[in-house]
Each structure stands twice: as structure tokens, then as C-alpha cells.
Amino acid sequence: MKMKMVLVFSLALILTALAGCAASGKHRSTGEVVDDTSIAASIKSSLLADADTDGLNIDVEVDRNRVQLNGFVDSQAQVTRAGEIARGISGVASVENNLQVSDGGNRMTGEYVDDKTLQARVKAALAEDPTVKSMKIDVEVNRGEVSLGGFVDSNAARNAAVATTSKVDGVHKVVNNLTVR
């Protein structure tokens, strides 16, 4: 439990430090960036501290107090609980719960490594696409199913991210959870 609290505290400090370094996005003030980072840190810390959620496998994206939860979890109960936690954080305007229940239980070591390799290849492909600002896109992979999450500036960027991801060898399905700001 002590290690978990150290991890939560460390994550909160890192996210707070990054907020000061973040460049403001399209029409976003520094205060908005700090507010969003604070909300994300609070949600992530609460998810990590909650015994019923797998906070390490849940990605939290925040844009103008709008929250996205992305990734794969083990049960519908975890999906529901993560949404409840996010909605309970002060300052949250809305929650888009994109969490998906992974099929077939725990992955074997080889499947996990394959997913991490595929994740890296998708991220590299997105980084090479000039239409996509890949640093703003969360990529989660489970058995060849790729979930794209986060906030992008245009429909063109969203469509390009899906098209680019679909072309990566090993991608069986793309779940588009990208939201245009």
C-alpha cells in the first residue's frame, strides 16, 4: 500500500510539473492547461488508489474540463467504477467513458509483448503522418485491437489517425475514440 501511495504522489507531482511546461493548445490559456492537468492528476490518483479499478491500464485525457477515459479493463464493473470516480472529481464538466472490457481474460506474456510492439509501431506511424499531431493521441492495444483516444483539432486529423492506424500491419480493429475540440 505504501508503494502505491508513493506512486500516486509521484504521478501527481510529475503531472503538475508538466502543466507548467505545456504549450497552450488551440485557444487555451495557461490556466486552462493547468486546470486540465490538475483534474487528470486527481482522477489518475483516485483510480490508482481505488481497489476496484485497474488505474495503471486506464488513460485519462482532459480538455477544457471534459474527461476521456481510454483503455482496456477486465470487467464492466471496472468501466462503471472508473466513470463514477471521474465524475466525482471537482471541476469535471463531462466524462466520456471509452473503456472497453478486454476479451478472453489475461493475456499471456507473448501477447502482451506483441501488443506493446504493435502499440509502438502505431505510434511511430502516427508520428510520421503530417496531418496527425500524434503527441495528443493515446494509443492502447489489446490483442490487435487498437483504441485511439484523446482530443484533436480537426476532423481531418481524426480521419487521418484512423486511416494511418488501419494500415499498420497487425492491426485487426481500430476503435476511434478521438474527439474534435
C-alpha positions in Angstrom: 0.0 0.0 0.0 2.9 2.3 0.8 4.4 1.8 -2.7 1.0 2.6 -4.2 0.8 5.9 -2.3 4.4 6.8 -3.4 3.4 6.1 -7.0 0.2 8.2 -6.7 2.1 11.1 -5.1 4.9 10.9 -7.8 2.4 10.8 -10.6 0.7 13.9 -9.2 4.0 15.8 -8.9 5.0 14.9 -12.5 1.7 15.9 -14.0 1.7 19.2 -12.1 5.3 19.9 -13.3 4.4 19.1 -16.8 1.5 21.5 -16.7 3.9 24.4 -16.3 5.8 23.2 -19.4 2.8 22.5 -21.6 2.2 24.8 -24.5 -1.3 26.1 -24.7 -3.4 24.4 -27.4 -5.8 26.0 -29.8 -7.4 28.9 -27.9 -6.4 27.5 -24.5 -5.0 29.7 -21.7 -2.2 28.5 -19.4 -4.8 28.4 -16.6 -7.0 26.0 -18.6 -4.0 23.8 -19.2 -3.1 23.8 -15.5 -6.8 23.1 -14.6 -7.0 20.2 -17.0 -3.7 18.7 -15.8 -4.9 19.0 -12.2 -8.1 17.2 -13.0 -6.2 14.5 -14.8 -3.8 14.0 -11.9 -6.7 13.9 -9.4 -8.6 11.3 -11.5 -5.5 9.2 -12.1 -4.6 9.3 -8.4 -8.1 8.3 -7.4 -8.1 5.4 -9.9 -4.8 4.1 -8.6 -5.9 4.3 -5.0 -9.2 2.5 -5.7 -9.1 -1.2 -5.1 -11.8 -1.9 -7.7 -10.2 -0.3 -10.7 -7.0 -1.0 -12.7 -5.7 2.5 -12.7 -2.5 1.6 -14.4 -4.4 0.5 -17.5 -6.7 3.5 -17.7 -5.6 6.5 -19.6 -7.1 9.9 -18.6 -7.3 12.7 -21.1 -8.7 16.1 -20.2 -9.6 19.1 -22.4 -11.4 22.1 -21.1 -12.7 20.1 -18.1 -14.1 17.4 -20.4 -12.7 14.0 -19.5 -12.0 10.9 -21.6 -11.2 7.5 -20.1 -9.5 5.2 -22.6 -8.0 1.7 -22.5 -8.9 -1.8 -21.7 -10.1 -3.2 -18.3 -11.2 -6.7 -17.1 -14.9 -6.1 -16.4 -17.9 -3.9 -16.9 -17.8 -3.2 -13.2 -14.4 -1.6 -13.6 -15.8 0.5 -16.5 -18.6 1.7 -14.4 -16.5 2.4 -11.3 -13.9 4.4 -13.3 -16.6 6.6 -14.7 -18.0 7.2 -11.2 -14.6 8.2 -9.9 -14.0 10.6 -12.8 -17.4 12.2 -12.4 -16.8 12.7 -8.7 -13.7 14.9 -9.2 -14.2 18.6 -8.6 -14.1 20.6 -11.9 -15.1 17.8 -14.2 -17.7 19.1 -16.7 -18.4 15.8 -18.5 -17.0 12.2 -18.8 -16.7 10.2 -22.0 -16.1 6.7 -20.8 -14.4 4.8 -23.7 -13.1 2.0 -21.6 -13.5 -1.4 -23.1 -13.7 -4.8 -21.5 -10.9 -6.9 -22.8 -12.0 -10.2 -24.3 -10.6 -13.5 -23.1 -9.2 -12.7 -19.7 -5.5 -12.2 -19.0 -3.0 -12.0 -21.9 -0.1 -14.4 -22.0 3.4 -12.8 -21.9 3.9 -13.2 -25.7 0.5 -11.5 -26.4 1.4 -8.6 -24.1 4.8 -8.1 -25.8 3.1 -8.3 -29.2 0.6 -5.6 -28.1 3.4 -3.4 -26.9 5.3 -3.8 -30.1 2.2 -3.0 -32.1 1.5 0.0 -30.0 5.0 1.3 -30.7 4.5 0.7 -34.4 1.2 2.6 -34.4 2.7 5.5 -32.5 5.6 5.6 -35.0 3.2 5.6 -38.0 1.1 8.4 -36.4 4.3 10.4 -35.7 5.2 10.2 -39.4 1.8 11.4 -40.6 2.0 15.2 -41.0 -1.8 15.6 -40.5 -1.8 13.9 -37.2 -0.4 15.5 -34.0 0.4 12.2 -32.5 1.6 13.5 -29.1 -2.1 14.3 -28.4 -3.3 10.8 -29.2 -3.4 8.0 -26.7 -2.9 4.5 -28.3 -3.9 1.4 -26.4 -3.7 -2.1 -27.8 -5.3 -5.4 -26.7 -4.8 -8.5 -28.9 -4.5 -6.4 -32.1 -7.4 -4.1 -31.3 -6.2 -0.5 -31.2 -8.1 2.1 -29.3 -7.3 5.7 -30.2 -8.2 8.3 -27.6 -7.7 12.0 -26.9 -8.6 15.3 -28.4 -7.6 16.5 -31.9 -8.0 19.8 -33.7 -10.0 18.7 -36.7 -12.0 16.0 -38.5 -9.1 15.7 -40.9 -6.7 14.8 -38.1 -9.2 12.3 -36.6 -9.7 10.7 -40.0 -6.0 10.6 -40.8 -5.2 9.0 -37.4 -7.7 6.2 -38.1 -6.6 5.7 -41.7 -2.9 5.6 -40.7 -3.5 3.2 -37.8 -5.6 0.9 -40.0 -2.6 0.5 -42.4 -0.2 -0.8 -39.7 0.5 -4.5 -40.1 -1.1 -6.4 -37.2 -4.0 -4.1 -36.5 -7.2 -6.1 -36.6 -9.6 -3.4 -35.5 -9.4 0.4 -34.8 -11.7 1.9 -32.2 -12.0 5.7 -32.8 -12.5 7.5 -29.5 -10.9 10.7 -30.7 -12.8 13.9 -30.1 -12.5 17.1 -32.1 -12.0 20.1 -29.8 
